[in-house]
Amino acid sequence: MANFFEVGEVRVATNEDFMTFKALCTNRDGWKQEYVKGTTEVCTKSTNQTNIKMMKVDFDLSDVSMELVYDVLHDPDYRRLWDRCMVEGRDLCHIDANNDIGYYAIQSLPPLKNRDFVTQRSWMATPLECIILNHSVFHRVRIVIGICLLTGYSLPM
């Protein structure tokens, strides 16, 4: 797996981080198609560093503006309306204009207990694309800590 951030590390994302993530999204080498239906494709990839498989989902949002998707993903108050699993979510602090730290708690399906996450979110938007990265940073456990190694979105504008 590409080495972006270490779990717990707080630092401003670099252009190299965004370009590495974009390459991971677009490269098909080593990815195994697990599911396809309509314009939705789910692929997985094993890594040498861990037993955890990477997963990527590709789907068509051509009927929705990328500006709208970008705004929806950045608004914790609006997320309450569309995310049925969300127990709580809020922005905690801003590191700079393109990096923040937020809290998110989810309701898990039984027999799992609810999970909470504190993640650093980093984003880059140009007239041609938007990339959003997330990874876990350390915090005091409130429910059951969830660890996010890396999640992200690559949105063509």
Residue frames as a rotation matrix with the C-alpha (Angstrom) as fourth column:
MET 1
0.583 0.812 0.000 0.00
0.812 -0.583 0.000 0.00
0.000 0.000 -1.000 0.00
ALA 2
0.071 -0.523 0.849 1.21
0.351 -0.784 -0.512 3.49
0.934 0.335 0.128 -0.72
ASN 3
-0.221 -0.254 -0.942 2.68
0.974 -0.004 -0.227 5.07
0.054 -0.967 0.249 2.39
PHE 4
0.211 0.393 0.895 0.70
0.352 -0.885 0.306 8.25
0.912 0.250 -0.325 2.96
PHE 5
0.084 -0.055 0.995 0.23
-0.793 -0.609 0.034 9.01
0.604 -0.792 -0.095 6.63
GLU 6
-0.820 -0.240 -0.519 1.00
0.164 0.771 -0.615 6.99
0.548 -0.590 -0.593 9.71
VAL 7
0.297 0.914 -0.276 -2.00
0.582 0.056 0.812 6.35
0.758 -0.401 -0.515 11.98
GLY 8
0.508 -0.009 -0.861 -2.01
0.810 -0.333 0.482 9.17
-0.291 -0.943 -0.162 14.51
GLU 9
-0.570 -0.821 0.017 0.20
0.764 -0.522 0.378 11.47
-0.302 0.229 0.926 12.42
VAL 10
0.678 0.690 -0.254 -1.03
0.548 -0.704 -0.452 15.03
-0.491 0.167 -0.855 12.01
ARG 11
-0.514 -0.796 -0.321 0.62
0.296 -0.515 0.804 16.92
-0.805 0.318 0.500 9.16
VAL 12
0.203 0.537 -0.819 -0.40
-0.616 -0.580 -0.533 19.00
-0.761 0.613 0.213 6.18
ALA 13
0.514 0.049 0.856 -0.94
0.486 0.806 -0.338 16.81
-0.707 0.590 0.390 3.12
THR 14
-0.395 -0.746 -0.536 1.52
-0.202 -0.499 0.843 17.39
-0.896 0.441 0.046 0.30
ASN 15
0.215 0.384 -0.898 0.98
-0.951 -0.127 -0.281 17.46
-0.222 0.915 0.338 -3.46
GLU 16
-0.670 -0.537 -0.514 2.82
-0.630 0.776 0.011 14.13
0.393 0.331 -0.858 -3.54
ASP 17
-0.795 0.460 0.396 0.22
-0.059 0.591 -0.805 12.62
-0.604 -0.663 -0.443 -1.15
PHE 18
0.173 0.933 -0.317 -2.61
-0.481 -0.201 -0.853 13.70
-0.859 0.300 0.414 -3.47
MET 19
0.108 -0.185 -0.977 -0.86
-0.987 0.098 -0.128 12.50
0.119 0.978 -0.171 -6.64
THR 20
-0.905 -0.425 -0.019 0.00
-0.414 0.889 -0.196 9.13
0.100 -0.170 -0.980 -5.04
PHE 21
-0.471 0.816 0.334 -3.63
-0.048 0.354 -0.934 8.69
-0.881 -0.456 -0.128 -4.02
LYS 22
0.330 0.589 -0.738 -4.84
-0.765 -0.291 -0.575 9.66
-0.553 0.754 0.355 -7.50
ALA 23
-0.379 -0.553 -0.741 -2.46
-0.864 0.499 0.069 7.10
0.332 0.667 -0.667 -9.04
LEU 24
-0.937 0.080 0.341 -3.80
-0.125 0.834 -0.538 4.46
-0.327 -0.546 -0.771 -6.64
CYS 25
-0.053 0.998 -0.041 -7.35
-0.267 -0.054 -0.962 5.27
-0.962 -0.040 0.269 -7.79
THR 26
0.494 0.293 -0.819 -6.62
-0.809 -0.190 -0.556 5.11
-0.319 0.937 0.143 -11.50
ASN 27
-0.539 -0.767 -0.347 -4.08
-0.832 0.548 0.083 2.25
0.127 0.333 -0.934 -11.63
ARG 28
0.577 0.806 -0.131 -5.65
-0.793 0.591 0.149 -1.16
0.198 0.018 0.980 -12.32
ASP 29
-0.126 -0.726 -0.677 -2.54
-0.403 0.660 -0.633 -3.31
0.906 0.193 -0.376 -11.76
GLY 30
-0.903 -0.338 -0.266 -3.05
0.032 0.564 -0.825 -5.96
0.429 -0.753 -0.498 -9.08
TRP 31
-0.569 0.775 0.276 -6.70
-0.738 -0.334 -0.586 -5.08
-0.362 -0.537 0.762 -8.44
LYS 32
-0.943 0.329 0.059 -9.27
0.331 0.897 0.293 -7.90
0.043 0.296 -0.954 -8.52
GLN 33
-0.536 0.830 0.154 -12.81
-0.646 -0.520 0.559 -7.10
0.544 0.200 0.815 -9.59
GLU 34
-0.978 0.198 0.071 -15.16
0.076 0.647 -0.758 -8.41
-0.196 -0.736 -0.648 -6.87
TYR 35
-0.086 0.996 -0.021 -18.46
0.680 0.043 -0.732 -6.89
-0.729 -0.077 -0.681 -7.95
VAL 36
-0.985 -0.082 -0.149 -19.91
-0.040 -0.740 0.671 -5.04
-0.166 0.668 0.726 -10.91
LYS 37
-0.151 0.972 0.181 -23.46
0.918 0.206 -0.338 -3.85
-0.366 0.115 -0.924 -11.48
GLY 38
0.876 0.456 0.160 -24.36
0.478 -0.768 -0.426 -1.11
-0.071 0.449 -0.891 -13.90
THR 39
0.534 -0.694 0.483 -21.73
-0.071 -0.606 -0.792 1.61
0.843 0.389 -0.373 -13.54
THR 40
0.605 -0.296 0.739 -20.62
-0.795 -0.174 0.581 0.45
-0.044 -0.939 -0.341 -10.08
GLU 41
0.486 -0.551 -0.678 -17.44
0.032 0.786 -0.617 -1.61
0.873 0.278 0.400 -9.75
VAL 42
0.786 -0.281 0.551 -15.82
-0.596 -0.102 0.797 -2.86
-0.167 -0.954 -0.248 -6.54
CYS 43
0.501 -0.713 -0.491 -12.20
-0.038 0.549 -0.835 -4.06
0.865 0.437 0.248 -6.60
THR 44
0.940 -0.292 0.178 -9.81
-0.175 0.038 0.984 -5.33
-0.294 -0.956 -0.016 -3.92
LYS 45
0.456 -0.869 -0.193 -6.05
-0.243 0.087 -0.966 -5.56
0.856 0.488 -0.171 -3.71
SER 46
0.839 -0.288 -0.462 -3.79
0.544 0.468 0.696 -7.39
0.016 -0.835 0.549 -1.27
THR 47
0.670 -0.674 0.311 -0.68
-0.575 -0.736 -0.357 -5.71
0.469 0.060 -0.881 0.07
ASN 48
0.085 -0.750 -0.657 2.65
0.279 0.650 -0.706 -6.97
0.956 -0.124 0.265 1.34
GLN 49
-0.654 -0.454 0.605 2.54
-0.317 -0.561 -0.764 -4.78
0.686 -0.692 0.223 4.46
THR 50
-0.610 0.544 0.577 -0.69
-0.685 0.004 -0.729 -6.11
-0.399 -0.839 0.370 6.04
ASN 51
-0.838 0.419 0.350 -3.41
0.475 0.875 0.090 -8.74
-0.269 0.241 -0.932 5.82
ILE 52
0.019 0.853 -0.521 -5.93
0.159 -0.517 -0.841 -5.94
-0.987 -0.067 -0.145 5.33
LYS 53
-0.290 -0.040 0.956 -7.11
0.944 0.151 0.293 -5.70
-0.156 0.988 -0.006 1.74
MET 54
-0.819 0.093 -0.566 -7.47
-0.162 -0.984 0.072 -2.36
-0.551 0.150 0.821 0.04
MET 55
-0.156 0.828 0.539 -10.84
0.883 0.361 -0.299 -1.75
-0.442 0.429 -0.788 -1.58
LYS 56
-0.864 -0.001 -0.504 -11.90
-0.156 -0.951 0.268 0.78
-0.479 0.310 0.821 -4.17
VAL 57
-0.005 0.937 0.350 -15.33
0.722 0.245 -0.647 1.55
-0.692 0.249 -0.678 -5.53
ASP 58
-0.949 -0.242 -0.204 -15.80
0.016 -0.681 0.732 3.23
-0.316 0.691 0.650 -8.87
PHE 59
-0.128 0.954 0.271 -19.18
0.878 0.236 -0.416 4.56
-0.461 0.184 -0.868 -9.95
ASP 60
-0.601 -0.007 0.799 -20.73
0.630 -0.620 0.467 7.13
0.492 0.784 0.377 -12.25
LEU 61
-0.125 0.553 -0.824 -22.00
0.746 -0.495 -0.446 10.37
-0.654 -0.670 -0.350 -10.74
SER 62
-0.820 -0.312 0.480 -22.29
0.569 -0.532 0.627 12.21
0.060 0.787 0.614 -14.05
ASP 63
0.015 0.911 0.412 -25.81
0.598 -0.338 0.727 13.39
0.801 0.236 -0.550 -13.13
VAL 64
0.834 0.158 -0.529 -24.51
0.540 -0.433 0.722 15.16
-0.115 -0.887 -0.446 -9.98
SER 65
0.674 -0.625 0.395 -22.12
-0.243 -0.691 -0.681 18.09
0.698 0.363 -0.617 -10.03
MET 66
0.063 -0.755 -0.653 -18.78
0.698 0.501 -0.512 17.41
0.714 -0.423 0.558 -8.40
GLU 67
-0.645 -0.219 0.732 -19.10
-0.240 -0.851 -0.467 20.74
0.726 -0.477 0.496 -6.59
LEU 68
0.346 0.857 0.383 -22.24
-0.763 0.020 0.646 19.39
0.546 -0.516 0.660 -4.89
VAL 69
0.687 -0.162 -0.709 -20.55
0.326 0.940 0.101 16.08
0.650 -0.300 0.698 -3.97
TYR 70
-0.403 -0.913 0.060 -17.59
0.451 -0.255 -0.855 18.04
0.796 -0.318 0.515 -2.58
ASP 71
-0.442 0.301 0.845 -19.89
-0.635 -0.770 -0.058 20.25
0.633 -0.562 0.532 -0.47
VAL 72
0.659 0.743 -0.119 -21.92
-0.479 0.537 0.695 17.27
0.580 -0.400 0.709 0.82
LEU 73
0.437 -0.567 -0.699 -18.75
0.570 0.775 -0.272 15.44
0.696 -0.280 0.662 1.92
HIS 74
-0.620 -0.757 0.204 -17.54
0.372 -0.513 -0.774 18.54
0.691 -0.404 0.600 3.79
ASP 75
-0.340 0.587 0.735 -20.72
-0.663 -0.704 0.256 19.39
0.667 -0.400 0.628 5.72
PRO 76
-0.959 -0.086 -0.271 -21.13
0.106 0.777 -0.621 17.41
0.264 -0.624 -0.736 8.98
ASP 77
-0.599 0.801 0.005 -24.55
-0.407 -0.299 -0.863 18.98
-0.690 -0.519 0.505 9.66
TYR 78
0.076 0.617 -0.783 -25.94
-0.997 0.046 -0.061 17.95
-0.002 0.786 0.619 6.26
ARG 79
-0.697 -0.419 -0.581 -24.49
-0.462 0.883 -0.082 14.45
0.548 0.212 -0.810 6.70
ARG 80
-0.810 0.447 0.379 -27.09
-0.240 0.337 -0.910 13.83
-0.535 -0.829 -0.165 9.42
LEU 81
0.084 0.921 -0.381 -29.75
-0.803 -0.164 -0.573 13.93
-0.590 0.354 0.726 6.69
TRP 82
0.488 0.109 -0.866 -28.26
-0.792 0.473 -0.387 11.25
0.367 0.875 0.317 4.41
ASP 83
-0.518 -0.736 -0.436 -26.07
-0.401 0.659 -0.637 9.07
0.756 -0.155 -0.636 6.66
ARG 84
0.518 0.855 -0.034 -28.41
-0.425 0.291 0.857 6.71
0.742 -0.429 0.514 8.55
CYS 85
0.431 -0.422 -0.797 -25.49
0.661 0.749 -0.039 5.17
0.614 -0.511 0.602 10.51
MET 86
-0.463 -0.681 0.567 -24.18
0.150 -0.691 -0.707 8.48
0.874 -0.242 0.422 11.89
VAL 87
0.213 0.434 -0.875 -24.61
0.953 0.106 0.284 8.89
0.216 -0.895 -0.391 15.64
GLU 88
0.737 -0.088 -0.670 -22.60
0.227 -0.902 0.367 12.09
-0.637 -0.423 -0.645 15.92
GLY 89
0.125 -0.750 0.650 -20.28
0.986 0.024 -0.162 14.15
0.106 0.661 0.743 13.75
ARG 90
0.952 0.148 -0.267 -18.55
0.187 -0.975 0.124 17.49
-0.241 -0.168 -0.956 14.04
ASP 91
0.405 -0.850 0.338 -15.51
0.205 -0.275 -0.939 19.47
0.891 0.449 0.063 13.03
LEU 92
0.603 -0.263 -0.753 -12.96
0.794 0.103 0.600 19.64
-0.080 -0.959 0.271 15.85
CYS 93
0.321 -0.537 -0.780 -10.35
0.023 -0.819 0.574 22.03
-0.947 -0.202 -0.251 14.45
HIS 94
0.988 -0.114 0.107 -8.76
0.096 -0.093 -0.991 23.39
0.123 0.989 -0.081 11.31
ILE 95
0.283 -0.958 -0.055 -5.04
0.753 0.187 0.632 22.86
-0.595 -0.220 0.773 10.75
ASP 96
-0.786 -0.388 -0.481 -4.99
0.008 -0.784 0.620 25.16
-0.618 0.484 0.620 7.72
ALA 97
-0.283 0.726 -0.627 -7.24
-0.848 -0.494 -0.189 26.07
-0.447 0.478 0.756 4.78
ASN 98
0.129 0.299 -0.946 -7.12
-0.821 0.567 0.068 22.50
0.557 0.767 0.318 3.35
ASN 99
-0.506 -0.286 -0.814 -6.71
0.189 0.883 -0.429 20.27
0.841 -0.371 -0.393 6.41
ASP 100
-0.029 0.498 0.867 -9.00
-0.879 -0.426 0.215 19.73
0.476 -0.756 0.450 9.37
ILE 101
-0.959 -0.165 -0.231 -9.71
-0.024 0.858 -0.513 17.21
0.283 -0.486 -0.827 12.12
GLY 102
-0.199 0.968 0.153 -13.20
-0.839 -0.249 0.483 15.87
0.506 -0.033 0.862 12.70
TYR 103
-0.801 0.077 0.594 -15.13
-0.391 0.684 -0.616 13.47
-0.453 -0.726 -0.518 14.91
TYR 104
-0.177 0.746 -0.641 -17.52
-0.837 0.228 0.497 10.82
0.517 0.625 0.585 13.56
ALA 105
-0.706 0.060 0.706 -19.43
-0.454 0.727 -0.515 8.15
-0.544 -0.684 -0.486 15.51
ILE 106
-0.453 0.530 -0.717 -21.34
-0.698 0.288 0.655 5.38
0.554 0.797 0.239 13.73
GLN 107
0.215 0.610 0.763 -24.01
-0.827 0.529 -0.190 2.93
-0.520 -0.590 0.618 14.79
SER 108
-0.749 -0.557 -0.360 -22.77
-0.661 0.665 0.347 -0.57
0.046 0.498 -0.866 14.01
LEU 109
0.259 0.802 -0.538 -24.84
-0.666 0.552 0.502 -3.62
0.699 0.229 0.677 13.21
PRO 110
0.448 -0.078 0.891 -25.10
-0.768 0.477 0.428 -6.25
-0.458 -0.875 0.154 15.99
PRO 111
0.722 0.022 -0.692 -23.08
0.670 0.228 0.706 -7.98
0.173 -0.973 0.150 17.30
LEU 112
-0.330 -0.897 0.293 -20.54
0.765 -0.436 -0.473 -5.18
0.553 0.068 0.831 16.77
LYS 113
0.144 0.279 -0.949 -20.43
0.801 -0.596 -0.054 -2.20
-0.581 -0.752 -0.310 19.12
ASN 114
0.969 0.215 0.125 -20.68
0.248 -0.815 -0.524 1.34
-0.011 0.538 -0.843 17.85
ARG 115
0.035 -0.994 0.106 -17.42
0.997 0.041 0.063 2.90
-0.067 0.103 0.992 16.65
ASP 116
0.905 0.164 -0.392 -16.03
0.130 -0.985 -0.113 6.39
-0.404 0.052 -0.913 16.72
PHE 117
0.224 -0.803 0.553 -13.34
0.966 0.110 -0.232 7.95
0.125 0.586 0.800 14.56
VAL 118
0.651 -0.180 -0.738 -11.24
-0.036 -0.978 0.207 11.06
-0.759 -0.108 -0.643 14.75
THR 119
0.301 -0.493 0.816 -9.73
0.913 0.397 -0.097 11.70
-0.276 0.774 0.570 11.35
GLN 120
-0.317 -0.416 -0.852 -7.64
-0.079 -0.884 0.461 14.29
-0.945 0.214 0.247 9.66
ARG 121
0.550 0.503 0.667 -9.21
0.692 0.173 -0.701 15.28
-0.468 0.847 -0.253 6.36
SER 122
-0.422 -0.703 -0.572 -7.09
0.029 -0.642 0.766 16.88
-0.906 0.307 0.291 3.66
TRP 123
0.486 0.659 0.574 -8.42
0.637 0.183 -0.749 18.18
-0.599 0.730 -0.331 0.38
MET 124
-0.687 -0.617 -0.384 -7.24
0.057 -0.572 0.818 19.68
-0.724 0.541 0.428 -2.88
ALA 125
0.397 0.837 0.376 -9.58
0.598 0.075 -0.798 21.16
-0.696 0.542 -0.471 -5.47
THR 126
-0.788 -0.537 -0.302 -8.66
0.056 -0.550 0.833 22.42
-0.613 0.639 0.463 -8.92
PRO 127
-0.174 0.757 -0.630 -10.90
-0.888 -0.397 -0.231 23.31
-0.425 0.519 0.741 -11.87
LEU 128
-0.231 0.008 -0.973 -10.34
-0.760 0.623 0.185 19.75
0.608 0.782 -0.138 -13.16
GLU 129
0.003 0.173 -0.985 -10.61
0.292 0.942 0.167 17.58
0.957 -0.288 -0.047 -10.04
CYS 130
0.292 0.069 0.954 -11.06
-0.868 -0.400 0.295 17.30
0.402 -0.914 -0.057 -6.32
ILE 131
-0.087 -0.345 -0.935 -9.23
0.186 0.916 -0.355 14.84
0.979 -0.205 -0.016 -4.06
ILE 132
0.408 0.250 0.878 -10.15
-0.815 -0.333 0.474 14.28
0.411 -0.909 0.068 -0.41
LEU 133
-0.265 -0.564 -0.782 -8.00
0.023 0.807 -0.590 12.13
0.964 -0.174 -0.201 1.92
ASN 134
0.584 0.415 0.698 -8.81
-0.704 -0.169 0.690 10.89
0.404 -0.894 0.193 5.45
HIS 135
-0.120 -0.539 -0.834 -6.79
0.185 0.813 -0.552 9.01
0.975 -0.221 0.002 8.06
SER 136
0.748 0.463 -0.476 -7.09
0.493 0.094 0.865 8.39
0.445 -0.881 -0.158 11.81
VAL 137
-0.251 -0.761 0.598 -5.39
-0.283 -0.533 -0.797 10.58
0.926 -0.369 -0.082 14.37
PHE 138
-0.647 -0.066 -0.760 -5.09
0.585 0.596 -0.550 9.75
0.489 -0.800 -0.347 18.06
HIS 139
-0.249 0.615 0.748 -7.82
-0.590 -0.709 0.386 10.68
0.768 -0.345 0.540 20.50
ARG 140
-0.782 0.111 0.613 -9.44
-0.540 0.368 -0.757 9.60
-0.310 -0.923 -0.228 23.74
VAL 141
-0.847 0.482 -0.224 -11.73
0.255 0.739 0.624 6.61
0.466 0.472 -0.749 23.18
ARG 142
-0.600 0.735 0.314 -15.39
-0.798 -0.525 -0.295 7.54
-0.052 -0.428 0.902 23.66
ILE 143
0.622 0.783 -0.015 -17.12
-0.777 0.615 -0.137 4.46
-0.098 0.097 0.991 22.28
VAL 144
0.498 -0.595 0.631 -14.88
0.395 0.804 0.445 1.87
-0.772 0.027 0.635 20.60
ILE 145
-0.009 -0.565 -0.825 -12.07
-0.496 -0.714 0.494 3.35
-0.868 0.414 -0.274 18.58
GLY 146
0.825 0.180 0.536 -12.19
0.391 0.503 -0.771 2.79
-0.408 0.845 0.345 14.85
ILE 147
-0.150 -0.939 -0.308 -8.99
0.060 -0.320 0.946 3.07
-0.987 0.123 0.105 12.84
CYS 148
0.936 0.349 0.043 -8.98
0.096 -0.138 -0.986 4.52
-0.338 0.927 -0.163 9.36
LEU 149
0.017 -0.974 0.227 -5.72
0.679 0.178 0.712 3.76
-0.734 0.142 0.664 7.55
LEU 150
-0.887 -0.221 -0.406 -6.77
-0.113 -0.747 0.655 5.70
-0.449 0.626 0.638 4.47
THR 151
0.084 0.862 0.500 -10.01
0.830 0.217 -0.514 6.65
-0.552 0.458 -0.697 2.78
GLY 152
-0.648 -0.326 -0.688 -10.50
-0.015 -0.898 0.440 9.16
-0.761 0.295 0.577 0.06
TYR 153
0.537 0.790 0.295 -12.38
0.463 0.016 -0.886 10.43
-0.705 0.613 -0.357 -2.92
SER 154
-0.753 -0.648 -0.118 -11.11
0.229 -0.425 0.876 11.37
-0.617 0.632 0.468 -6.35
LEU 155
0.266 0.963 0.037 -13.73
0.567 -0.126 -0.814 13.46
-0.780 0.237 -0.579 -8.10
PRO 156
-0.665 -0.424 0.615 -13.35
0.747 -0.382 0.544 14.78
0.004 0.821 0.571 -11.63
MET 157
-0.382 0.516 -0.767 -14.80
0.107 -0.800 -0.591 18.28
-0.918 -0.308 0.250 -11.88
